[in-house]
Amino acid sequence: MSMSEKKCDVKSCEVESYHTVPADLANKVFTFEGGLTTVHLCREHYKKYKKETKKERETRRAGWV
């Protein structure tokens, strides 16, 4: 299954996947079924994810330096 065939993992969303993100961060914004390590998000849900997790993502990146 290619990326273009994947659907958004947010419950009741049937839109094509736009981006894959870590499930631990995405679970702070959305609810997913199963023990996923990564989740697929459509463009709309990805925008919401980025907005809601901005501070935490910046903190994680600071640890890489």
C-alpha positions as CSV (number, residue, x, y, z in Angstrom):
1,M,0.0,0.0,0.0
2,S,1.5,3.3,-1.0
3,M,1.3,6.6,0.9
4,S,-1.3,7.9,-1.5
5,E,-3.6,5.0,-0.7
6,K,-3.4,5.5,3.1
7,K,-6.2,7.2,4.9
8,C,-6.1,9.6,7.9
9,D,-6.0,7.6,11.2
10,V,-8.2,10.0,13.1
11,K,-11.4,8.3,13.9
12,S,-14.2,9.0,11.3
13,C,-11.9,10.8,8.9
14,E,-11.7,9.2,5.5
15,V,-9.4,11.8,3.8
16,E,-6.2,10.7,2.1
17,S,-3.1,10.8,4.3
18,Y,-0.8,13.8,4.0
19,H,1.9,13.3,6.7
20,T,3.0,10.6,9.2
21,V,3.8,11.7,12.7
22,P,4.8,10.0,16.0
23,A,1.8,8.5,17.8
24,D,2.9,9.5,21.3
25,L,2.6,13.2,20.3
26,A,-0.5,12.8,18.1
27,N,-2.3,11.0,21.0
28,K,-2.1,14.3,23.0
29,V,-4.4,15.9,20.3
30,F,-6.4,13.0,18.8
31,T,-7.6,9.6,19.9
32,F,-6.4,6.5,18.0
33,E,-7.2,2.8,18.2
34,G,-4.5,0.2,18.9
35,G,-0.9,0.5,19.9
36,L,0.5,2.5,16.9
37,T,4.0,4.0,16.9
38,T,3.2,6.3,14.0
39,V,0.0,7.7,12.7
40,H,-1.1,9.1,9.3
41,L,-2.8,12.5,9.3
42,C,-4.7,14.3,6.5
43,R,-3.6,17.9,5.8
44,E,-6.3,19.4,8.1
45,H,-5.5,17.2,11.1
46,Y,-1.8,17.7,10.5
47,K,-2.2,21.5,10.8
48,K,-4.1,21.0,14.1
49,Y,-1.4,18.6,15.3
50,K,1.4,21.1,14.5
51,K,-0.4,23.9,16.3
52,E,-1.3,21.8,19.4
53,T,2.1,20.2,19.9
54,K,4.4,23.1,18.9
55,K,6.0,23.6,22.3
56,E,6.7,19.9,22.9
57,R,8.2,19.4,19.4
58,E,10.5,22.4,20.0
59,T,11.6,20.9,23.3
60,R,12.3,17.5,21.7
61,R,14.4,19.2,18.9
62,A,16.4,21.1,21.5
63,G,17.6,17.8,22.9
64,W,19.1,16.8,19.5
65,V,21.7,19.5,19.5
